[in-house]
Amino acid sequence: MLSVIEKVAPGTLHVLKRRYYILSHIQKSAPIGRRALADRLGFTERVLRKEVEVLRNQGLIKASTQGMECTPTGIAVFYQLDELMGQHVQSQEKETRLANALGIQHCTIVIGNSDKDESSLIDMARASIEVLDFLLPEGQSTVAVMGGTTMLEVAEVMSQQIGLHRELLFVPARGGLGESVDIQANAIAENMARKTGGRSRALYVPEHVRMETYSLLMKEPEIKETLEILENASLVIYSIGNALEMAQRRGMDEDTLKELIDKGAVAEAFGEFVDPKGDIVYKLSRIGLQSSKLPSIPHVVAVAGGREKAKAIKAHMKTVPPHTWLVTDEAAANEILNGGNPLK
């Protein structure tokens, strides 16, 4: 039932889960104040305030000086929803199992296989927006953005809602790849800013340069300033690539491709090619946010799915800080957890 609802109305399940958790805690702890409830749920007060307003308008909760509690209608709806959400427990357990297997704190799994179904990629993009809306506080935030087709999809589903009560600055986390303009980080950052009513800052340099050129460019004041902004970002969002596919997109020569194959490279992100153990086997001299800065960035969101990317995701996750949040799909999750068998 829930899977069907999510397929017809993508994003509904995330909203349903959130409001179910709120009703559950209010029902069990009433009367309870908003701040105490936000602390228990791990929500920001901004997110909770918005959801509480909806539930109150629907006549499901009421507020007094003592705190919030469910109305008789709200109690009835909660028990009906509790039965329905029992169907979703298995999915929640899978997200927890995947996070534990990868050594990170959070995973979101959407339905399908983005290798074969574009709607699954769109669902991952929408789920990513839900994650951003949950993580970003009100006020000023800097969002570091990578390029690529997945990030383009994330940008396309953004709206003014994510910018509500926020002053967002989107900054490209890497230079250009020499690829299609619309999937370069500069264009995606600009697109996100336009969709959300925020601002963007450009980084007009090649991503991959020779060492001597790299040293010269790093002395440029504007480039240095942009890199400092990136290193102090509130959140970084990026995707994970298959090693050989990314090497070919970058136009790397045959000798380097052979080296990557010989060394067993399976994943690429932040200009680093890693083997299944998560060891870096090849690193580009690149201008942009370095992976070494991720532990100091409050929120790290990786978006990648499809069965064909499972090995890349698993390998790359061995290099990330534990507070990373992965948004993926069932095909990748099943492959990582049990070799593609969804029934295990």
Secondary structure, DSSP 8 states (H G I E B T S, - for coil): -HHHHHHHSTTHHHHHHHHHHHHHHHHHH-SB-HHHHHHHHT--HHHHHHHHHHHHHTTSEEEETTEEEE-HHHHHHHHHHHHHHGGGHHHHHHHHHHHHHHT-SEEEEESS-TTT-HHHHHHHHHHHHHHHHHH--SEEEEEEE--SHHHHHHHHT--GGGGTTEEEEEEESB-B-SS-GGGSHHHHHHHHHHHHT-EE----SBSB--HHHHHHHTT-HHHHHHHHHHHT-SEEEEE-EEHHHHHHHTT--HHHHHHHHHTT--EEETTEEE-TTS-EEEE--BSB--GGGGGGSSEEEEE--SGGGHHHHHHHGGGS-TTEEEEEEHHHHHHHHHTT-TT-
